[in-house]
Amino acid sequence: MVSPQLAPYKPVSAPDTRLGARKSIATVSLSGPLSEKLTAIAAAGFDGVEIFENDLLGTPLSPEEIRARCADLGLAIDLYQPMRDVEAVPEDVFVRNLRRAERKFDVMRRLGADLLLVCSSVDPRALDDDALAAEQLHRLAERAHEHGIRVAYEALAWGRHVDTYDHAWRIVEQAGHPALGTCLDSFHILSRGSDVSGIAAIPGEKIFFLQLADAPKLAMDVLQWSRHHRCFPGQGGFDVASVVSAAARAGYDGPLSLEVFNDVFRQADAAQTAVDALRSLLVLEESAGLSAPPVPSLPTGFAFAELATPDTEPVRAVLDALGFARTGRHTSKPVELWEQGAARLLLNSGAGSRRYGPTLAAVGLETPDPAQAARRAEALLAPVVPRRRAPGDAPLDAVAAPDGTELFFCRTDRPDHPSWTGDFEPVPVSPQEQPGHVQRIDHVALTQPWHQFDEAVLFHRGVLGLTVHESLDLADPYGLFRSRAVAGPGGGVRLALNVAPGPGADDQMLQHIALATDDVIAAARAVRARGAALLPIPANYYDDLAARHDLDPRLLDELRESGVLYDRDEHGEFLHCYTAAVGRVFFELVQRTGGHQGYGAQNAGIRLAAQYAHHHP
């Protein structure tokens, strides 16, 4: 995938005024009934909650019972929302709106909530009259004040007349009531491309609330964009940290709160989504310079990739063909070490599923300070993997990625740190008839469950400190699938995160390990010489390749004969070929020239079609 880079999460200098540690989330951000949402929110570690009106209306719990439930869970009710279509309307309409507001104030009293969100009007009867809007909001705030309630006025990006935060603030300022302030919402601000620098001019005490959401950058109606495609900060393409930093400079000291409308999140497990949500706020605080979790110990390369399989023979045959040699056996576990160049693969016959065959179970990451990397991972809520360790085994810290892949933090063959390779006793190595061409692991592709793709992006960005590249839509025989690359400095660690085709598509969740070679055509020939087949590529592909690129005819013939695919950009070339899948795993041989940083996105559809044809002749 040729992937233009997004800005990494790098922390910025902290402003003089710091936000408090309180963190909140709107109930609309999670799936399930309100009682389950509250339980998940509290279990994840949030301090407060926004009660979304539809969640209240749909629960059999009374407001008093919700209040008690939140108190038992240690959750403050930070906001009740939303009240819509209030201001700048004819007087008779506004009188009815005040009556409606009185009912909401009574509900809030029963809930124990003292802040009401009012969205800018989309009512077709609303008038383009800031003075009228200010006067009516003043009257609303006066009624709220009598009930001990404050009103936060928010500009919807699709508001009929008020659709920017600075316009909303001018009306609040004109209204001039102490119980009326503004609510800043990062989606409404950033989706319109508004300049966030003006936020710093708003008095901090008049910013009553701060709602946060990210989103992929899409060309679509902003209302549909908002209702279906928001995501947690760090998962999309918006600079949410700039909004947080600007609010901090203004003096805002309220909670950081997430309000995310997302079709996938609304179907996913609430408990897992809530943990991902809190992780997004922890990473966001760091990005905005408001907190300092343990700094990342950036991974510099791959120590190993581990395959779990109850039957090692099919994988052994492929590794033999690729030129790997079995060099070690674990002293206390049924694990074999296979090596070629700096590439190391582990075969674990004590794990895996006979139904699915070999699977990619773990990845070892070369890390300058493994303990520091583990501390950061735990601080960002990464689940620690329990590990059975025999006496004398090297200490290895591991956490689980969202898809279940175990990530080990390693230092290999370093005199100042125990090496995991010391847990393996050497075995006799059979000499290779032909030398292999593999140098190291180039990248690893991990297929994510369809509902955890955004979570995986945030995890690898925040926990590992990897740079996230743009999301790509790639064609397969049945439509499109999403892919997004994350990489460490200098490309020492590259991961391609792909989304599974959909719910229930377990048999299609293939992972693959890409092996760097110095000569992929020679490597492909060597694989065939050892009796293994590579994935056959249709002749039509090479006819099109000749049309797209002015290649030397001899090179084109060699590519065709070897089953090697070709891609290039302004930096260089990318040549690659594939083995057939064994279980859920296949291997790729890749050759990069001239600083090419992509992953062969141009050829993804060809590979997927060839794989399908191979498995469904």
C-alpha positions as CSV (number, residue, x, y, z in Angstrom):
1,M,0.0,0.0,0.0
2,V,1.4,3.3,-1.0
3,S,0.4,5.4,2.0
4,P,0.9,9.1,2.6
5,Q,1.7,9.7,6.2
6,L,-0.6,11.3,8.8
7,A,1.1,13.3,11.5
8,P,2.2,11.1,14.4
9,Y,0.8,11.5,17.9
10,K,3.9,13.4,19.1
11,P,3.3,15.2,22.4
12,V,3.4,19.0,22.3
13,S,4.5,21.6,24.8
14,A,2.0,21.8,27.7
15,P,0.0,25.0,28.0
16,D,0.1,27.0,31.2
17,T,-3.4,25.9,32.2
18,R,-3.9,22.1,32.5
19,L,-7.1,20.2,32.2
20,G,-8.3,18.1,35.1
21,A,-8.0,14.3,34.9
22,R,-11.8,13.8,34.7
23,K,-13.0,11.9,31.7
24,S,-16.6,11.4,30.5
25,I,-18.5,9.7,27.7
26,A,-21.9,10.1,26.2
27,T,-24.1,7.0,26.5
28,V,-24.9,7.2,22.8
29,S,-21.3,6.2,22.1
30,L,-21.9,2.6,23.2
31,S,-24.2,-0.3,22.3
32,G,-26.9,-1.9,24.5
33,P,-29.4,-0.8,27.1
34,L,-28.6,2.1,29.4
35,S,-27.9,0.0,32.5
36,E,-25.3,-2.1,30.6
37,K,-23.7,1.0,29.1
38,L,-23.3,2.6,32.6
39,T,-21.7,-0.6,33.9
40,A,-19.2,-0.7,31.0
41,I,-18.4,3.0,31.3
42,A,-17.6,2.6,35.0
43,A,-15.6,-0.6,34.6
44,A,-13.4,1.1,32.0
45,G,-12.5,3.8,34.5
46,F,-14.5,6.9,33.4
47,D,-15.4,9.5,35.9
48,G,-18.6,10.7,34.4
49,V,-21.3,10.3,31.8
50,E,-23.5,12.3,29.5
51,I,-27.0,10.9,29.5
52,F,-28.4,10.9,26.0
53,E,-32.1,11.6,26.0
54,N,-33.0,8.6,23.8
55,D,-31.2,6.3,26.2
56,L,-33.2,7.7,29.1
57,L,-36.5,7.4,27.2
58,G,-35.8,3.8,26.3
59,T,-35.0,2.4,29.8
60,P,-37.4,1.1,32.3
61,L,-35.3,2.7,35.0
62,S,-36.6,5.9,36.6
63,P,-34.4,9.0,36.7
64,E,-34.0,8.4,40.4
65,E,-32.9,4.8,39.8
66,I,-30.4,6.0,37.1
67,R,-29.1,8.6,39.5
68,A,-28.6,5.9,42.2
69,R,-27.0,3.5,39.8
70,C,-24.5,6.1,38.6
71,A,-23.7,7.0,42.3
72,D,-23.1,3.3,43.1
73,L,-20.8,3.0,40.1
74,G,-18.9,6.2,41.0
75,L,-20.1,8.1,37.9
76,A,-21.1,11.8,37.9
77,I,-23.8,12.8,35.5
78,D,-22.0,15.6,33.7
79,L,-24.5,16.5,31.1
80,Y,-28.1,15.8,29.9
81,Q,-28.5,16.1,26.2
82,P,-29.8,17.3,23.8
83,M,-32.5,19.9,23.8
84,R,-33.1,20.8,20.2
85,D,-34.7,23.7,18.1
86,V,-35.1,26.3,20.9
87,E,-33.9,29.7,19.8
88,A,-34.6,32.4,17.2
89,V,-38.2,31.3,16.7
90,P,-41.6,33.2,16.7
91,E,-42.8,34.0,20.2
92,D,-45.6,31.5,20.3
93,V,-43.2,28.7,19.4
94,F,-40.7,29.9,22.0
95,V,-43.3,29.8,24.7
96,R,-44.0,26.2,23.9
97,N,-40.2,25.6,24.0
98,L,-40.0,27.0,27.5
99,R,-42.7,24.7,28.6
100,R,-40.8,21.8,27.1
101,A,-37.7,23.0,28.9
102,E,-39.5,23.0,32.2
103,R,-40.2,19.3,31.8
104,K,-36.5,18.7,31.0
105,F,-35.5,20.6,34.1
106,D,-37.7,18.4,36.2
107,V,-36.1,15.3,34.7
108,M,-32.6,16.7,35.4
109,R,-33.5,17.4,39.0
110,R,-34.5,13.8,39.4
111,L,-31.3,12.7,37.7
112,G,-29.1,14.9,39.7
113,A,-27.8,16.6,36.6
114,D,-27.1,20.4,36.4
115,L,-25.9,21.0,32.9
116,L,-28.2,20.9,29.8
117,L,-26.9,20.8,26.2
118,V,-28.9,22.9,23.7
119,C,-28.0,22.5,20.0
120,S,-28.3,25.3,17.5
121,S,-31.7,25.2,15.8
122,V,-32.4,23.4,12.5
123,D,-36.1,24.3,12.8
124,P,-37.3,25.7,9.4
125,R,-39.2,28.3,11.4
126,A,-36.0,29.6,13.0
127,L,-35.0,33.2,12.0
128,D,-31.6,34.5,11.0
129,D,-31.6,37.0,13.9
130,D,-28.8,36.8,16.4
131,A,-30.4,39.4,18.7
132,L,-33.6,37.3,18.9
133,A,-31.5,34.1,19.5
134,A,-29.6,35.8,22.3
135,E,-32.7,37.2,23.9
136,Q,-34.5,33.9,23.9
137,L,-31.5,32.0,25.2
138,H,-31.2,34.5,28.0
139,R,-34.8,33.8,29.0
140,L,-34.1,30.0,28.8
141,A,-31.0,30.4,31.0
142,E,-33.0,32.5,33.5
143,R,-35.5,29.6,33.8
144,A,-32.7,27.1,34.1
145,H,-31.0,29.2,36.8
146,E,-34.1,29.1,38.9
147,H,-33.7,25.3,38.9
148,G,-30.0,25.4,39.7
149,I,-29.2,24.3,36.1
150,R,-26.8,25.8,33.5
151,V,-27.2,25.7,29.7
152,A,-24.4,24.9,27.2
153,Y,-25.2,26.2,23.7
154,E,-23.6,24.2,20.9
155,A,-23.3,25.0,17.2
156,L,-24.3,22.1,15.0
157,A,-22.2,21.9,11.8
158,W,-25.6,21.7,10.0
159,G,-27.4,24.4,12.0
160,R,-29.9,26.4,10.1
161,H,-28.3,29.8,10.9
162,V,-25.7,29.0,13.6
163,D,-23.2,26.4,12.4
164,T,-19.8,27.5,13.8
165,Y,-18.5,27.7,17.3
166,D,-17.5,31.3,17.1
167,H,-21.0,32.3,15.9
168,A,-22.5,30.4,18.9
169,W,-20.1,32.1,21.2
170,R,-21.1,35.6,19.9
171,I,-24.7,34.8,20.7
172,V,-23.9,33.5,24.2
173,E,-21.8,36.6,24.8
174,Q,-24.6,38.8,23.6
175,A,-27.1,37.0,25.8
176,G,-25.0,37.8,28.8
177,H,-26.4,35.4,31.4
178,P,-24.2,33.6,34.0
179,A,-26.1,30.3,33.5
180,L,-25.5,30.3,29.8
181,G,-22.2,29.2,28.2
182,T,-21.0,27.3,25.2
183,C,-20.3,23.7,24.4
184,L,-17.4,23.0,22.1
185,D,-17.6,19.9,19.9
186,S,-14.5,18.9,18.0
187,F,-16.5,17.2,15.2
188,H,-18.6,20.3,14.5
189,I,-15.6,22.5,14.6
190,L,-13.2,20.4,12.5
191,S,-15.7,19.1,10.0
192,R,-16.2,22.7,8.9
193,G,-12.5,23.5,8.8
194,S,-12.9,26.2,11.4
195,D,-9.9,27.9,12.8
196,V,-9.5,26.6,16.3
197,S,-7.2,29.5,17.4
198,G,-10.3,31.6,18.2
199,I,-11.2,29.2,21.0
200,A,-8.4,30.6,23.2
201,A,-10.2,34.0,23.2
202,I,-13.3,32.5,24.9
203,P,-13.2,32.9,28.7
204,G,-12.6,29.5,30.2
205,E,-15.5,29.8,32.6
206,K,-17.9,30.3,29.7
207,I,-16.8,27.0,28.1
208,F,-19.3,24.9,30.0
209,F,-18.4,21.6,28.2
210,L,-16.0,20.0,25.8
211,Q,-17.2,17.1,23.6
212,L,-14.7,15.2,21.5
213,A,-14.8,13.0,18.5
214,D,-12.6,12.2,15.5
215,A,-13.7,11.1,12.0
216,P,-12.2,10.0,8.7
217,K,-12.0,12.7,6.2
218,L,-14.9,12.1,3.9
219,A,-16.6,14.0,1.1
220,M,-20.2,13.7,2.2
221,D,-23.2,15.4,3.8
222,V,-22.0,16.6,7.2
223,L,-25.1,15.3,9.0
224,Q,-24.6,11.8,7.6
225,W,-20.9,12.1,8.3
226,S,-21.7,13.0,11.9
227,R,-24.4,10.4,12.5
228,H,-22.5,7.4,11.1
229,H,-18.8,7.9,10.9
230,R,-17.5,9.6,14.0
231,C,-14.8,7.7,15.9
232,F,-12.7,8.1,19.0
233,P,-9.8,10.6,18.9
234,G,-6.7,9.1,17.2
235,Q,-8.8,6.8,15.0
236,G,-9.7,9.3,12.2
237,G,-8.1,12.2,10.4
238,F,-8.9,15.2,12.5
239,D,-6.5,17.2,14.7
240,V,-8.6,16.8,17.9
241,A,-5.7,17.7,20.1
242,S,-5.7,21.2,18.6
243,V,-9.2,21.8,20.0
244,V,-8.2,20.4,23.4
245,S,-5.1,22.5,23.6
246,A,-7.0,25.6,22.6
247,A,-9.7,25.0,25.3
248,A,-6.9,24.5,27.9
249,R,-5.3,27.8,26.9
250,A,-8.7,29.5,27.3
251,G,-8.9,28.1,30.9
252,Y,-11.4,25.3,30.5
253,D,-11.1,23.0,33.5
254,G,-14.1,20.6,32.9
255,P,-14.1,17.0,31.8
256,L,-12.9,15.6,28.5
257,S,-16.0,13.9,27.1
258,L,-16.5,11.7,24.1
259,E,-19.6,11.9,22.0
260,V,-19.4,9.5,19.1
261,F,-22.1,8.3,16.7
262,N,-20.8,5.3,14.9
263,D,-22.7,2.4,13.4
264,V,-20.0,-0.1,14.2
265,F,-19.6,0.9,17.8
266,R,-23.3,0.7,18.3
267,Q,-23.1,-3.0,17.4
268,A,-19.9,-3.9,19.3
269,D,-19.4,-5.1,22.8
270,A,-19.9,-2.1,25.1
271,A,-17.3,-3.1,27.6
272,Q,-14.5,-3.4,25.0
273,T,-15.6,-0.2,23.3
274,A,-15.5,1.7,26.6
275,V,-11.9,0.6,27.2
276,D,-10.9,1.7,23.7
277,A,-12.7,5.0,24.4
278,L,-10.8,5.7,27.6
279,R,-7.5,4.7,25.9
280,S,-8.3,7.3,23.2
281,L,-8.6,10.1,25.8
282,L,-5.3,9.0,27.5
283,V,-3.5,9.2,24.1
284,L,-5.3,12.5,23.3
285,E,-4.2,14.1,26.6
286,E,-0.6,13.2,25.8
287,S,-0.9,14.5,22.2
288,A,-2.3,17.8,23.6
289,G,0.5,18.1,26.1
290,L,-1.8,17.7,29.1
291,S,-0.4,14.5,30.7
292,A,2.7,12.5,30.6
293,P,2.2,8.7,30.6
294,P,5.4,6.6,30.1
295,V,7.1,7.7,26.9
296,P,7.1,5.0,24.2
297,S,10.2,2.9,23.7
298,L,9.7,2.8,19.9
299,P,10.2,-0.7,18.3
300,T,13.0,-0.8,15.9
301,G,12.5,-4.2,14.2
302,F,11.0,-7.6,14.4
303,A,12.5,-10.1,16.8
304,F,10.3,-13.0,15.6
305,A,6.9,-14.0,14.4
306,E,5.2,-17.0,16.1
307,L,2.9,-19.5,14.4
308,A,0.6,-21.6,16.5
309,T,-0.2,-25.0,14.9
310,P,-1.0,-28.4,16.4
311,D,0.7,-30.0,13.3
312,T,4.0,-28.4,12.2
313,E,4.6,-30.5,9.1
314,P,2.7,-28.3,6.6
315,V,4.5,-25.2,7.8
316,R,7.8,-26.9,7.9
317,A,7.5,-27.8,4.2
318,V,6.9,-24.2,3.4
319,L,9.7,-22.9,5.5
320,D,12.1,-25.5,4.0
321,A,11.1,-24.2,0.5
322,L,11.7,-20.6,1.6
323,G,15.2,-21.5,2.7
324,F,14.7,-21.5,6.5
325,A,16.6,-23.9,8.8
326,R,15.4,-25.2,12.1
327,T,18.1,-24.0,14.5
328,G,16.7,-24.4,18.0
329,R,14.2,-26.1,20.3
330,H,12.7,-24.4,23.4
331,T,14.0,-26.0,26.6
332,S,10.6,-26.3,28.3
333,K,7.9,-25.7,25.6
334,P,7.0,-27.4,22.3
335,V,8.4,-24.5,20.3
336,E,10.9,-24.6,17.4
337,L,13.1,-21.8,16.2
338,W,13.6,-21.4,12.4
339,E,16.0,-18.8,11.0
340,Q,17.3,-17.3,7.8
341,G,19.3,-14.1,7.8
342,A,17.9,-11.9,10.5
343,A,14.4,-13.4,10.1
344,R,13.2,-15.7,12.9
345,L,10.1,-17.7,13.0
346,L,8.7,-19.8,15.9
347,L,6.5,-22.9,15.5
348,N,4.5,-23.5,18.6
349,S,2.8,-27.0,18.4
350,G,1.4,-26.6,21.9
351,A,-1.2,-24.1,20.7
352,G,-3.5,-23.4,17.8
353,S,-6.7,-24.9,16.3
354,R,-7.0,-28.0,14.2
355,R,-10.0,-26.4,12.6
356,Y,-8.2,-23.4,11.3
357,G,-4.7,-24.8,11.0
358,P,-1.6,-22.6,11.5
359,T,-2.3,-19.1,12.7
360,L,-0.1,-16.1,13.5
361,A,-0.3,-16.0,17.2
362,A,2.4,-13.5,18.3
363,V,5.0,-11.0,17.1
364,G,8.2,-10.1,18.9
365,L,9.2,-6.5,18.6
366,E,12.8,-5.4,19.1
367,T,12.6,-2.7,21.7
368,P,15.4,-0.5,23.2
369,D,13.7,-0.7,26.7
370,P,11.2,-3.6,26.9
371,A,10.2,-2.7,30.5
372,Q,9.4,0.9,29.5
373,A,7.4,-0.3,26.6
374,A,5.4,-2.7,28.9
375,R,4.8,0.1,31.4
376,R,3.4,2.3,28.7
377,A,1.2,-0.4,27.3
378,E,-0.3,-1.1,30.7
379,A,-0.8,2.6,31.4
380,L,-2.8,2.8,28.1
381,L,-5.0,-0.2,29.2
382,A,-3.4,-2.9,27.0
383,P,-4.2,-6.3,28.5
384,V,-1.1,-8.0,29.9
385,V,-0.7,-11.6,28.6
386,P,-0.2,-14.1,31.4
387,R,2.9,-16.2,30.6
388,R,3.9,-19.6,32.0
389,R,7.6,-19.2,32.6
390,A,10.0,-21.9,33.6
391,P,13.0,-21.3,35.9
392,G,15.7,-19.8,33.8
393,D,13.5,-18.5,31.0
394,A,14.3,-15.0,29.8
395,P,11.8,-12.4,31.1
396,L,9.4,-11.4,28.3
397,D,6.7,-8.8,28.7
398,A,3.7,-9.2,26.4
399,V,0.4,-7.5,25.8
400,A,-2.6,-8.5,23.6
401,A,-3.5,-6.4,20.6
402,P,-7.3,-5.9,19.9
403,D,-7.3,-8.9,17.5
404,G,-5.7,-11.2,20.1
405,T,-2.2,-11.2,18.6
406,E,0.3,-11.2,21.4
407,L,3.0,-8.5,21.2
408,F,6.3,-9.3,23.0
409,F,8.8,-6.6,23.8
410,C,12.3,-8.0,23.2
411,R,16.0,-7.3,23.1
412,T,17.8,-10.0,21.1
413,D,21.4,-11.0,21.6
414,R,22.2,-7.9,23.6
415,P,24.8,-8.2,26.4
416,D,22.9,-5.7,28.6
417,H,19.6,-7.6,28.5
418,P,18.6,-11.3,28.7
419,S,17.8,-12.6,25.2
420,W,14.8,-14.8,24.5
421,T,17.0,-16.8,22.2
422,G,18.8,-18.2,25.3
423,D,15.6,-20.2,26.0
424,F,16.4,-22.4,22.9
425,E,18.9,-25.2,22.8
426,P,20.7,-25.5,19.4
427,V,19.8,-28.4,17.1
428,P,21.8,-29.8,14.2
429,V,21.3,-27.8,11.1
430,S,21.1,-29.6,7.7
431,P,23.2,-27.7,5.1
432,Q,21.1,-26.0,2.4
433,E,21.6,-27.2,-1.1
434,Q,20.9,-23.6,-2.3
435,P,21.4,-20.5,-0.2
436,G,18.3,-18.7,0.8
437,H,17.6,-15.1,-0.1
438,V,15.6,-14.0,2.9
439,Q,17.2,-11.2,4.9
440,R,14.6,-10.2,7.6
441,I,10.9,-9.8,8.2
442,D,9.8,-6.8,6.1
443,H,6.3,-6.5,7.5
444,V,3.4,-8.4,9.0
445,A,-0.2,-8.1,7.9
446,L,-2.9,-8.6,10.6
447,T,-6.5,-9.0,9.6
448,Q,-8.8,-7.4,12.2
449,P,-12.3,-8.3,13.1
450,W,-14.5,-5.9,11.2
451,H,-15.7,-4.2,14.4
452,Q,-12.2,-3.6,15.8
453,F,-10.4,-2.0,12.9
454,D,-10.5,1.5,14.3
455,E,-9.6,0.2,17.8
456,A,-6.5,-1.5,16.3
457,V,-5.4,1.7,14.6
458,L,-5.5,3.6,17.9
459,F,-3.9,0.8,19.8
460,H,-0.8,0.5,17.5
461,R,-0.5,4.3,17.3
462,G,-0.9,5.0,21.0
463,V,0.6,2.0,22.7
464,L,3.5,1.3,20.3
465,G,4.0,4.9,19.1
466,L,3.8,3.9,15.5
467,T,3.0,6.4,12.7
468,V,-0.4,5.8,11.1
469,H,-0.8,6.1,7.3
470,E,-3.9,6.9,5.3
471,S,-6.7,4.3,5.1
472,L,-7.1,2.6,1.7
473,D,-10.0,0.8,0.2
474,L,-8.7,-2.2,-1.8
475,A,-10.7,-4.4,-4.2
476,D,-11.3,-8.1,-3.6
477,P,-13.5,-10.5,-5.6
478,Y,-16.5,-9.5,-3.5
479,G,-16.1,-5.8,-3.1
480,L,-13.8,-3.5,-1.1
481,F,-11.9,-4.0,2.2
482,R,-10.1,-1.4,4.3
483,S,-6.4,-1.5,4.9
484,R,-4.2,0.9,6.9
485,A,-0.5,0.7,7.6
486,V,1.4,1.6,10.7
487,A,5.1,1.9,10.8
488,G,8.0,2.7,13.1
489,P,10.9,5.1,12.4
490,G,12.9,4.1,9.4
491,G,10.5,1.3,8.5
492,G,12.1,-1.2,10.9
493,V,8.6,-2.2,12.0
494,R,5.8,-2.2,9.5
495,L,2.3,-3.6,10.1
496,A,-0.5,-3.7,7.7
497,L,-3.9,-3.7,9.4
498,N,-6.7,-5.1,7.2
499,V,-10.3,-5.4,8.0
500,A,-12.1,-8.8,7.8
501,P,-14.8,-9.0,5.2
502,G,-17.6,-9.0,7.8
503,P,-19.2,-10.7,10.7
504,G,-18.9,-14.4,10.7
505,A,-16.1,-14.5,8.1
506,D,-13.6,-16.3,10.3
507,D,-12.4,-18.5,7.5
508,Q,-11.3,-15.5,5.5
509,M,-9.2,-13.9,8.3
510,L,-5.8,-14.6,6.7
511,Q,-2.6,-13.2,8.2
512,H,0.7,-13.0,6.4
513,I,4.4,-12.5,7.0
514,A,6.4,-10.6,4.4
515,L,10.0,-11.5,4.1
516,A,12.6,-9.1,2.7
517,T,14.9,-10.5,0.0
518,D,17.8,-9.1,-2.0
519,D,16.5,-10.7,-5.2
520,V,12.9,-11.7,-5.3
521,I,13.1,-13.4,-8.7
522,A,16.0,-15.5,-7.6
523,A,14.1,-16.3,-4.4
524,A,11.0,-17.3,-6.3
525,R,13.0,-19.6,-8.5
526,A,14.7,-21.2,-5.5
527,V,11.3,-21.8,-3.9
528,R,10.1,-23.7,-7.0
529,A,13.4,-25.5,-7.2
530,R,12.8,-26.9,-3.7
531,G,9.5,-28.3,-4.9
532,A,7.0,-25.7,-3.6
533,A,4.5,-23.7,-5.6
534,L,3.9,-20.0,-5.4
535,L,0.5,-18.4,-5.9
536,P,-0.2,-18.4,-9.7
537,I,-0.8,-15.0,-11.2
538,P,-3.0,-14.7,-14.3
539,A,-1.4,-13.9,-17.6
540,N,-3.8,-10.9,-18.0
541,Y,-1.9,-9.2,-15.2
542,Y,1.4,-9.2,-17.0
543,D,-0.3,-7.9,-20.2
544,D,-1.6,-5.0,-18.2
545,L,1.7,-4.5,-16.5
546,A,3.4,-4.1,-19.9
547,A,0.8,-1.4,-20.7
548,R,1.2,0.5,-17.5
549,H,5.0,0.5,-17.2
550,D,7.8,0.7,-19.7
551,L,9.6,-2.4,-18.4
552,D,12.5,-4.1,-20.0
553,P,11.0,-7.1,-21.9
554,R,13.5,-9.4,-20.3
555,L,12.4,-8.3,-16.8
556,L,8.8,-8.6,-17.8
557,D,9.4,-12.2,-19.0
558,E,11.2,-13.0,-15.7
559,L,8.3,-11.5,-13.7
560,R,5.8,-13.6,-15.7
561,E,7.8,-16.8,-15.4
562,S,8.4,-16.3,-11.7
563,G,4.9,-15.2,-10.7
564,V,6.3,-12.0,-9.3
565,L,4.1,-8.8,-9.1
566,Y,5.5,-5.3,-9.6
567,D,4.7,-1.8,-8.4
568,R,6.6,1.4,-8.3
569,D,6.3,5.0,-7.2
570,E,8.5,8.1,-7.3
571,H,10.9,6.6,-4.7
572,G,11.5,3.2,-6.2
573,E,10.2,-0.3,-7.0
574,F,8.4,-3.0,-5.1
575,L,8.5,-6.6,-6.4
576,H,6.7,-9.4,-4.5
577,C,5.2,-12.9,-4.7
578,Y,3.2,-15.1,-2.4
579,T,3.0,-18.7,-1.2
580,A,-0.3,-20.4,-0.9
581,A,-2.0,-20.2,2.5
582,V,-1.3,-22.9,5.1
583,G,-4.2,-22.7,7.4
584,R,-4.7,-19.0,8.1
585,V,-1.1,-17.9,7.2
586,F,0.8,-17.3,4.0
587,F,4.2,-15.8,3.2
588,E,5.2,-13.0,0.9
589,L,8.7,-12.4,-0.6
590,V,9.4,-8.8,-1.2
591,Q,12.2,-6.7,-2.7
592,R,12.3,-2.9,-2.2
593,T,14.5,-0.7,-4.3
594,G,15.2,3.1,-4.1
595,G,13.4,3.8,-0.8
596,H,10.0,2.5,-1.8
597,Q,7.8,2.5,1.4
598,G,4.6,1.0,0.0
599,Y,3.1,-2.5,0.3
600,G,1.9,-3.2,-3.2
601,A,-1.6,-1.8,-2.9
602,Q,-1.9,-1.8,-6.7
603,N,-1.7,-5.6,-6.7
604,A,-3.9,-6.4,-3.7
605,G,-6.9,-7.3,-5.8
606,I,-4.8,-9.6,-8.0
607,R,-3.5,-11.4,-5.0
608,L,-6.9,-11.8,-3.4
609,A,-8.4,-13.1,-6.6
610,A,-5.6,-15.5,-7.1
611,Q,-6.0,-16.8,-3.5
612,Y,-9.7,-17.3,-4.0
613,A,-9.1,-19.1,-7.3
614,H,-6.5,-21.3,-5.6
615,H,-8.8,-22.3,-2.8
616,H,-11.9,-22.6,-4.9
617,P,-10.8,-24.2,-8.2
